């Protein structure tokens, strides 16, 4: 564990540092509270700290308060103190301390309190990982890693709100992989999944940094192109179409030729809602399919 110790007493600090190093911890040692705050709030700062309560200037209590107010990650704080009264312990806890270590410290007690702190940090790391997994499950398509249908539609609503505020154009592109059922039937669903992942990557590679992309459903993808008139959107969509058709998807020994049809819709109107814009793009996509596939069909609303 990487542990910060803050103690203005050079002898006490050296003893504490040596003890922790013997326990095979990495130690960051500072001699005042201000340096402790700076080290703990750094991007790669230690996650566990042992702070002397009494230090000149910024004392251990103030370090606790600063850390609790400003640190993004949780930092487990042990206050090192000769104080043992219930009132003092309450003051320390209210300042944000997690635990206390009495001076002069006992090695066995220190080990136990450090283990307790590390268990808390491990538990928190597990909870954060689970939270992130839930967030990804709720917002991302598990196969392609793109936004799922709900998230891309929420972003569409946000972009339409921007259209109403700023009177800037917005275009969308609805892309459908041509004859995707044939790919699944001939090569299997695993190959179909590989095609979906490859197409998602191909589309992403041709979009601008501030465009948005989501898996709309099945073999359909929805692109949001802020600030684009229909002509600019057609240029981007055509670039996407060419990129997809240019290289077959490799899956094991298979080389699967893939094309896509794209329907466009564009608006500057403050009255258009997401469903309307998607309906227009869907009609354009239907025309692209009816006209032979592997093409971009524009429209506006």
C-alpha positions in Angstrom: 0.0 0.0 0.0 1.2 3.5 -0.7 0.8 5.4 2.6 1.3 9.1 3.4 2.6 10.0 6.8 2.6 13.6 8.1 4.4 14.4 11.3 6.5 17.5 12.2 8.6 15.6 14.6 11.6 14.3 12.7 12.3 11.3 15.1 8.6 10.2 15.2 8.4 10.6 11.4 11.5 8.5 10.8 10.4 5.8 13.2 6.9 5.6 11.6 8.4 5.5 8.1 10.8 2.7 9.0 8.0 0.7 10.6 5.8 1.0 7.6 8.6 0.1 5.2 9.3 -3.0 7.2 5.7 -3.9 6.6 6.6 -3.5 2.8 4.5 -0.4 2.3 5.6 2.4 0.1 5.8 5.6 2.2 5.4 9.3 1.3 6.6 11.3 4.3 6.0 15.0 4.8 6.6 17.3 7.8 3.5 19.5 7.8 -0.2 19.6 7.0 0.0 21.8 4.0 2.4 19.3 2.2 0.1 16.5 3.3 -2.9 18.2 1.7 -1.0 18.8 -1.6 0.2 15.2 -1.7 -3.2 13.7 -1.0 -5.0 15.8 -3.5 -2.6 15.0 -6.3 -3.9 12.9 -9.1 -1.8 9.9 -8.1 -1.8 10.7 -4.3 -1.8 8.0 -1.6 -5.2 6.6 -0.6 -4.3 6.0 3.0 -2.8 8.6 5.4 -1.5 8.6 8.9 -1.6 12.2 10.2 -0.2 13.6 13.4 -3.1 15.5 15.1 -0.8 18.4 16.4 1.2 20.1 13.7 2.1 23.7 13.3 0.1 25.7 10.7 -2.3 23.1 9.2 -2.9 20.4 11.7 -4.2 16.9 11.2 -7.8 18.0 11.7 -7.6 20.6 9.0 -6.0 18.1 6.6 -9.0 15.8 7.2 -11.4 18.6 6.5 -9.6 19.7 3.3 -9.4 16.1 2.0 -13.1 15.4 2.7 -14.1 18.6 0.8 -11.8 18.3 -2.2 -10.5 14.8 -2.8 -12.2 13.0 -5.7 -11.3 9.5 -4.5 -11.9 8.3 -0.9 -8.8 8.6 1.3 -8.7 6.6 4.6 -7.3 8.8 7.3 -5.8 7.6 10.6 -5.1 10.3 13.2 -2.0 9.8 15.3 -2.5 11.4 18.7 -1.9 11.2 22.4 -5.5 12.3 23.0 -7.8 9.6 24.3 -10.9 11.4 25.7 -14.3 10.7 24.1 -14.7 14.4 23.3 -11.4 14.5 21.4 -12.4 11.4 19.4 -15.7 13.0 18.5 -13.9 16.1 17.3 -11.6 13.9 15.1 -14.5 11.9 13.7 -16.4 15.1 12.9 -13.4 16.5 11.0 -13.4 13.4 8.8 -11.0 10.9 10.5 -11.7 7.2 10.0 -9.6 5.8 12.8 -7.1 6.7 15.5 -3.6 5.5 16.5 -2.4 6.4 20.0 1.1 7.8 20.5 3.5 6.2 21.1 2.1 3.6 18.7 2.1 -0.1 19.1 3.2 -2.1 16.1 0.5 -4.8 16.4 -2.2 -2.1 16.8 -0.9 -0.3 13.8 -0.9 -3.4 11.6 -4.5 -4.1 12.6 -5.7 -0.6 11.9 -3.9 -0.5 8.5 -5.6 -3.8 7.6 -8.9 -2.3 8.5 -8.2 0.7 6.3 -7.2 -1.4 3.4 -10.3 -3.6 3.7 -12.4 -0.4 3.5 -10.5 0.9 0.5 -10.7 -2.6 -1.2 -14.5 -2.7 -0.5 -14.9 0.8 -2.0 -12.9 -0.1 -5.1 -15.2 -3.1 -5.6 -18.3 -1.0 -5.2 -17.0 1.6 -7.6 -16.2 -1.1 -10.1 -19.7 -2.6 -9.7 -21.2 0.9 -10.1 -19.2 1.5 -13.3 -20.4 -1.9 -14.6 -24.0 -1.0 -14.0 -23.5 2.4 -15.6 -22.0 0.7 -18.7 -24.8 -1.8 -18.8 -27.4 1.0 -18.6 -25.8 3.2 -21.2 -23.8 1.1 -23.6 -24.6 -1.6 -26.1 -22.8 -4.6 -24.8 -21.8 -5.9 -28.3 -20.4 -2.8 -30.0 -19.5 -0.6 -27.0 -21.5 2.2 -28.6 -24.3 4.1 -26.8 -27.5 2.0 -26.7 -30.8 3.1 -28.1 -31.9 4.9 -25.0 -28.8 7.0 -24.7 -28.5 8.0 -28.3 -32.2 9.1 -28.3 -31.6 11.1 -25.1 -28.7 12.8 -26.9 -30.9 13.5 -29.9 -33.3 15.3 -27.6 -30.4 17.4 -26.2 -29.2 18.3 -29.7 -32.7 19.3 -30.8 -32.9 21.6 -27.7 -29.7 23.1 -28.9 -31.3 23.6 -32.4 -34.1 25.5 -30.7 -31.7 27.7 -28.6 -29.0 28.4 -31.2 -30.9 28.0 -34.5 -28.1 25.7 -35.7 -28.8 22.8 -38.1 -28.8 19.2 -37.0 -28.6 16.2 -39.3 -29.0 12.6 -38.5 -28.0 9.5 -40.4 -29.8 6.2 -40.0 -27.6 3.3 -41.3 -28.7 -0.2 -41.9 -26.3 -3.1 -42.9 -27.5 -4.5 -46.2 -28.7 -8.1 -46.2 -27.6 -8.7 -42.7 -30.0 -11.6 -42.3 -28.2 -13.4 -45.1 -24.9 -12.9 -43.3 -26.3 -14.5 -40.2 -27.9 -17.3 -42.1 -24.8 -18.2 -44.2 -22.1 -17.7 -41.6 -23.8 -17.8 -38.2 -24.6 -15.3 -35.5 -21.0 -15.1 -34.2 -19.9 -13.9 -37.6 -22.9 -11.5 -37.6 -21.7 -10.1 -34.2 -18.2 -9.7 -35.7 -19.7 -7.7 -38.6 -21.7 -5.4 -36.1 -18.5 -4.7 -34.1 -16.5 -4.0 -37.3 -19.1 -1.7 -38.7 -19.4 0.2 -35.4 -15.6 0.8 -35.6 -15.7 1.7 -39.2 -18.5 4.3 -38.7 -16.7 5.8 -35.6 -13.5 6.2 -37.6 -15.2 8.5 -40.1 -17.1 10.8 -37.7 -16.0 14.1 -36.2 -15.0 14.4 -32.5 -18.3 16.1 -31.7 -20.6 13.7 -33.6 -22.6 11.0 -31.7 -23.1 7.4 -32.6 -25.3 4.7 -31.1 -26.6 1.3 -32.0 -30.3 2.0 -32.8 -31.3 -1.6 -32.8 -30.5 -4.9 -34.6 -28.2 -3.9 -37.5 -29.2 -0.2 -37.5 -26.9 2.6 -36.3 -27.9 6.2 -35.6 -25.5 9.1 -36.2 -26.1 12.6 -34.9 -24.3 15.3 -36.9 -24.5 18.7 -35.1 -24.1 21.8 -37.2 -24.5 19.9 -40.5 -26.7 21.0 -43.3 -28.0 18.1 -45.5 -25.1 18.5 -48.0 -22.4 18.3 -45.3 -24.2 15.3 -43.7 -24.3 13.6 -47.1 -20.5 14.1 -47.4 -19.9 12.4 -44.0 -22.4 9.7 -44.7 -20.9 8.9 -48.1 -17.5 8.7 -46.4 -18.9 6.2 -44.0 -20.5 4.2 -46.8 -17.3 4.0 -48.8 -15.3 3.0 -45.7 -17.6 0.1 -45.0 -17.7 -1.2 -48.6 -13.9 -0.8 -49.0 -12.8 -3.6 -46.7 -14.5 -7.0 -46.0 -14.9 -8.1 -42.4 -12.5 -10.8 -41.4 -13.9 -13.5 -39.1 -11.6 -16.5 -38.7 -11.0 -17.7 -42.2 -14.0 -15.9 -43.5 -13.9 -12.7 -45.6 -17.4 -11.2 -45.5 -18.2 -8.4 -48.0 -20.5 -5.8 -46.3 -22.3 -2.8 -47.6 -24.7 -0.4 -45.9 -27.5 1.9 -46.8 -28.0 5.3 -45.1 -31.0 7.6 -44.8 -30.4 11.2 -43.9 -32.7 13.8 -42.3 -31.8 17.4 -41.4 -33.6 20.3 -39.7 -33.2 23.8 -38.4 -36.8 24.0 -37.1 -37.6 24.5 -33.4 -40.8 22.5 -33.8 -39.3 19.1 -34.8 -39.1 16.3 -32.3 -36.8 13.3 -32.3 -39.5 10.9 -33.5 -40.3 13.1 -36.5 -36.6 13.4 -37.5 -36.1 9.7 -37.2 -39.2 9.0 -39.3 -37.9 11.1 -42.1 -34.5 9.5 -42.0 -36.2 6.1 -41.9 -38.1 7.0 -45.1 -34.9 8.0 -46.8 -33.3 4.8 -45.7 -36.2 2.8 -47.2 -35.7 4.7 -50.5 -32.0 3.8 -50.4 -32.8 0.2 -50.0 -35.4 0.3 -52.7 -32.9 2.0 -55.1 -30.4 -0.9 -54.9 -28.8 -0.6 -51.5 -25.2 0.6 -50.7 -26.2 4.2 -51.2 -27.0 7.4 -49.2 -30.4 8.9 -49.6 -30.9 12.5 -48.3 -34.1 14.3 -47.2 -35.0 17.2 -44.9 -37.8 18.3 -42.6 
